[in-house]
Amino acid sequence: MKILHVIDGTETASADESTYDDIDPFTRGMYATVARGGEGDVELAVSAARRAFDEGPWPRMGFTERGRLLHRFADLIEQHAAEFAEAESRDMGKPRTVVVANDVPRAAHNIRFFADHARLSAAEVLPSDTGHHTYVRYESAGVVAAIAPWNFPLMLATWKIAPALAWGNTVVLKPAEDTPASAALLGRLAVEAGIPAGVLNVVLGFGDAGAALTRHPGVDRITFTGSSATGRAISAAAAANLTPVSLELGGKGSAVVFDDADLDNAVSWTIKAAFGNAGQVCLAGSRLYVQQGVYDDFLNRFTTAAQAMKLGEPDDPDTEIGPLASAAHYRKVTGYLTHDAMAGGHTVTGGPAGDNWFIRPTILTGVPADAPVQRDEVFGPIVTVTPFDAEQQGIDLANSTPYGLSAMLFTENLHRAHRTAARLRSGNVWVNCFFIRDLRAPFGGMGNSGIGREGGSFSREFFTEPKTVCMNISH
């Protein structure tokens, strides 16, 4: 099987014919050969996107016509659910049932939502009594570089390209090197949907291709989801061209469980937050802080639920946790289960599951606050559970990280819920739930978790150039 770039509406090999092997994390064998993009391929893709923006019909279409094509694009994503499930499971080990039930519907919804949001958005009109009339136009920004991560390849790629396309931009999408298949399929389906050539281009490859894309002077916006270290490198590259960036970076999410919480509800949500997608989630609730009064009861219930989760092959409809996405990532995550990384912490349950890339849901207790496993973004199915006494201590523990992307709190006290939510240093706070998304709301993080927000009107602000028009109407 060959996976190719999609540039200017055509599937194409790399200009220098370079390729690399795509590894199935379940079989640990090669399943596809992938075109490895370089600076020449990035140049072709940006040039195609530039022509499509400067000369093509896409930015000049009305919102209704663009929206019609985007809805057709979303239809095709849904119709090709089985192919996306194949792509995601073979690329990063995700259970196919999860892709079909969650990732594909969300990807299609991303496209539909932003197509409609762009069409229905109102702009500001600012009348005055000075004989002037001022209004705002939100005009397409230009060429967007969209760099997507490997943990939710389809869903997060569409989260980026949907608002960019809906507001009339053209896009060069660069997926992670480990997960090229769904991005290439998106590129092909965009052509099938009737989206003009050059509007959505897909360049595959490693970090050198991403670096060439982010420093390219023909790029007008950069949207990136990934590690904080890479985000810093992208910021530095973008600064040379004063290219605006939107960065959704790492996280070290917390959950604060108060002693008045509904423990059945708290366990149900924190299990999903800690171990969903094998813990390979930037929002993962990997630090649990539980008030002393319910600590033992919660830990027992949480451990029982974790031990009941089924590991297995991605094709099995009962599988809840697949393998980690790559050999390198498996080595990284298991490195946090060493004595030094745990700094004397105790393993309640879990650990590596044998001679493969599986890790069982792992629960650690007694881990010091400065231990690497408590401090770093592990990005695997490992969670620490730590007791606390008073409300303020729980808040302080949750905030004791340079990241600030996600937090949860569990309480049946309405006053405490609002009070604590306001004091948690996080771009997203879920009360008695997790990962419930309204696409109108801002999404992003504080501190090492990124810069900027996307979603609804926040995406409009980033993917457009707002223009103020002031008219003299006094004569």
N, C-alpha and C positions, 0 to 999 in steps of 0.2 A: 504494500500500500504506500502511495506517495501523497504527501501533504504539501501543497504549493502555496506561494503567495497569491494574493488577489490584488492586482495593480491595474488601475484604469479599466476595470471591468473584465479583466482577463486573468485566468490562472496562469502563473508563470514560475519557472524555476529561477534560482538565483542567477544574477548576472555572471558570477564566476563559477556557477554550477556546484557550489558548496552545499553539502547536506549534513545532517546529523541523525542519529538514531533516536526514535521515540520509544521509551521503555514503559511497558505495562507494569505497574507496581504490584499487581497480584501475582502474575506469572514471573515477573522480574526478567522477562525477555523482551526483545525488540518486536514491536508490532507494526511500525511504520518508519519510512524514511522521510525526513522533513527538510524542505529547502531552508538553508541557513542564510539569512539575510545579512548583508553588510552595508557599508556606506553607499555603494552604488545603487542598491535596491531601495534604500531610504530616499536617495535623491530622486529616483524614478517615481516613487510613491508620493513624495511631497510635491513634485512637479505636476503629477496628475491631479492631485487635490487642489493645487494652486490654479491650474487651468480650469478645473471644474467650478471653482469658486469665482474666479475673475471673469470667465467667459461663458460658463455654462448656465443652464436654466435653473439649477437648484436654488440658489439664493434669491432668484427673481420670481419663483413660483409664489402663489398665494398660499396662506396657511392651509386652506382647504385642500388644494391639490397635493401639497407635500404630505398632509395628514392622510390622504387617501392612499398614497404609496407606502407610507409608514404602517398603516393598518394592514395593508397587504403583506408587508414584511412580517408583521406580528402573526398573521394567519399562517404564513409559511413556517415560522418557528414552531408553532403548535403542531402543524402537520408533520414536521420532521422530528417529533419528540423522540422517537426510537433512535434516530441517528445521533441526536445530541446525547442521549443516554449512553450509547456506545462510545462516543467521543470522550465524555467525562469519566466514564468508568475505566476506559483503557488508558487515559492520560493520567488520572490522579487517584484511581481506586474508589471513587464514590459509588455507593450502591445505586443501581439503575432505577430502582423504585423511587429513590429520593429525587433523582434528576427529573423523572417524569411527573412526580406529584408536586414538587416544589420549584425546582430551578427553571424548568421550561415555562410553566405558567407565570412565574415572576418575571422572567425575561420578556415574554410577550406583553405582560402588563406594563413593564417599564416603557416599551416602545409606544403602546397605546396611550398611556397616561401623558407622556410628554408631547405626543402629537396633538392631543386634545388640549393640554394645558397651554401650549403655544398659541393655538387658535383662539382660545377663550380668554387669554390674559388681557387685562386692561392696562393702558398706559396713563400716566399722569397728565392732567390738564390743569394749568395754574392761572386762572383768570386774575386780572388785577384792575384797579381803578386808575391806572396811569396811562391808559390808551394802548396797552400792550397785551398780547395774548401769548402765553408760554405753554408749550407742550413738550412731551418726551417721546422720542422714537427709540425702540430697541432694535438695533440693526445687527445683522450677523457679524461675528468677529472675524471669521476667515477660516484658516486651516487649523484644525485641532489635532494635536497628538494625544492619543488616548492609550495609556499603558496600563494593562489589566493584570491582576495577579493570578496565581495558579490554584488558589483554594476554592474559588467560585468562578471559574473561567467564563462561563456563559452569562451568568447573572450579572457579574460586575462589569463585563464588557458592555452589555446593553445598558447598564446604569450610566455609563459614560457616553456611549454613542447616541443614545436616544435623545437627550436634550440638545446635544450638539447638532444633530441632524434636524431636529424639529425646528430649531431657530435658524436654519438655513446655512449652517456651516458645512464644510467638507472635512473628512476625518482620515487620519492614518492610524489604524489600530495596531498596536504591538502587544501580543499576548506574551505571557511568560514562556520561556523555552520548553518547560515541561508539559505545557498544555496548549499546543497549537491547533488541535483538531476542531474544536468548537468555533474558534475565531475564523478559521478558513471556511468553515461551513456557513457562518454568518455572512462572510464576504460573497460567497456564491449565491446565497438566498437573496441578498440585497439586489444583485443583478437580475435574478429571476423575478423579483417584485417590481421591476421597472425603474428602480432608482438609477439615475444616470451614471454612466461610467465616470470613475474618478471621484465620486462623492464619498464612497466608503472603500478604502484601500486597507489591505491587511499585509503587514510585513512580519514574517516569522524570524526567530533567531534568538541570539543571546544578548548579553548586556551591551556589547559593542554596537549592535543595531539600535538599542534603546538610547545609548549615549549619542549616536549620530543624529537620532531623531530629536532629542531634547535640545541639542545645540544648533539645530538647523535654523538659519535666519528666516526661512519661509514659513515657519510655524508661528501661529498667532496666539495659541492657548495650549497649555499642557495640563492634562488631568491624569493623576497617577494614584494608584492604590498599591501599597507594598510596604517594605520595611522602612524604618526611620532613617537608617543609614543611606539607603538608595534615595530617599526623599531629600536628604541634605545634598547629595551629589546632583540631583536634578535641579534643585534650587540654585546651586552655584552655576550650572550650565545655563539655566534660563536667565540668570541675572545679566549675562553678557549681552543678551539681546533685549533685555527688559520685557521678557515674555511672561505674562501672568500665569501663575500656577495655582492649581487646586490639589492639595496633597492630603489623602486619607492614609495615615501611616499606622504604625503598630499600636498595640494596646496591651494592657494588663488588667483586664476587667475584674471588678469586685462584685460580691453580693453580700449585703448586710442583712442578716436574719435576726430580727428582734424576738424577744421571748413571748410576744403576743401574736406572732405570725401563725397563719394557718399552715402547719407543717406539711400536710399532704400537698398543698399547692406549692409551697416553697421547694420541696424536694423535686416535684415534677418539673418545675421550670429550671432549677439549678442543674439538674441532670442534663437537660437539653443544652443549657448554656455551657457546661463544662465539657461535654463529650460529643455533642453533635458535630458531624463532619470530622470525626476523630480528633476533635479539639483544634482543628486547623481553621480557626476563625479569629479574625482580628478583634471581634467583640466578645470572645469567649470569657465566661465568668470563671477565671482560673484561681481566684482568691476568694474563699468563703470565710466570712467573719460571722460567728454565731454567738448570740448572747448566752451567758453561762447557764441561765435557767433552763434552756432547751438544748444545750450543746450535745449532751450524750444521746438524747432521744433523736435529735436531727441526724447526728453522725451515724447512728445505727440504721435509720431509715435510708439515708443517702447511700450508705455502703451496700445495703441489700439491693437497692435499685441499680447501682452501678454494676454489681456482680451479675445481675440478671440480663444485662445488655448482651446481644449476640454479635460476636465477631464472625465474619465469613466472607465468601467471595462476592463480588459486586453483583453477579447474576442472580443470587439467591434473594427472593423477595422478602425473606425474614431477616436479612442482614441489616444491622443497625450501625455497625462500625466496620469500615474497610481498612485496608492497609494504609500506612502513611504514604505520601505521594512520591517519594524518591529515596534512594539509598542515602544520599547526603542528608536529607531531612531526618531520616530515621536515626542516623548517627548523632545528629544534633540533639534530637529530643531525648534519646536514651542517655546522652551525656549529662542530662539534668537529674538522672537517677543515681548518680555516683554519691559516695559518702561526702565528698567535698561540696558538691552542688547542693546537697540537702542539708549540710552543716549540722548533722546529728538528728535530722528529722526521722520520723518513723513511717514506714509504708504500711498502711492499713490493708490495702488490697491493690492488685494490679501488677504492672510491670510488663516487660517484653513477653510475647506470647509464643516464642519458639524461633526456629530458624527461618524467619521471614521478616516482613516489614510491619507486622502487627504489634500494637501495644494495647494491652487490656486497659480499661478505665482504671486509672491509678489515683488513689487518695493518700495524701500525706498529712500527717499531723506533727505537732511539735517542731515546726520549721521556723527558725529565727527570721526576723524581719529582714535581715541583710543577707540571707542566703540567696545564691544565684537563682534557684528554682522559685523563690518567692519574689525576686526582684525583676528578673528578665522575662521577656515575652517568649515562652517556651514553644507555643504553637503546636501543641500535641495534647493527648488525652490525660493530662496530669493536673490535679487540682490540690491546693492546700486548704485545710480547714483549721481555723484558729479561733479560740474563744475570746470573748471580750465581756467587760462588766457593764459600764455605763454607756449611754447613748453617744456622748461626745467621743469616747474612746473608739467606738465602732466607726464613727465618721472619720476620725483621725487616721485610723488604720486603712480605711478605704482610700483616703487621699494621699497615702504615703507612697506615691509613685510619681515618676516624671511623666507618665502617660496620663491621658485623660479622654479616653474614647467612650467607654461604656461602664455603667454601674447599674446594679439592681438593689432594691430594698424590699423587704418583706415585713409587713406589719398590718394589723387590723385597726390601728389607731390613725384616724384621718389627719389629726393635727400633726402627729409625728411624721406621717408620710410626706406632707407638704413641707414641713420644717426641714426634714432630712434631705429631701430632693433638692431643695434650694442650696444646701451646704455641701453637696457632693460636687467635687471638681471633675466634671465629666460633660462631654458634649451630648451624651444620651443617657437618660436615666429611666429605667423601667421599674414601676412599682407593682409588685405582685404579678409580674409577667416578665417576658424576655423576647426581644427581637420582633416586636409588633411594630410594623412600619406604615406610616402614612406618607406617601410620596410627596405630599405638599410641604412636609416639615423639613427643617434643615437637618442635614446629616454631616457629621465631621467631628473632629476632636480638638482637645487643648494640648498644650505642651508638646511632648514628643509624639503625640498622636496626629499632628498635622496642622495644616493651614487652610482656612476657608471652609465653606459649607456648600453642599449641593442638595438639590431637592426643590421642587416647586419654583417659586420666584427666585430662590437663591441660585438655582441653576441658570435661570434667565440672566441674572446679574453677571454670572461668570462667562457664559457663552455668547454674550452680546456686547456691543459697544453702545451704551446709552448715549443718546444725542439730544441736547436741549435745543429747541427751536423757539426763537422769540420773534413774534410778528408785531409790527406797528400797525394797529388797526384804528388809529385816531383820524385817518383821512383816506 
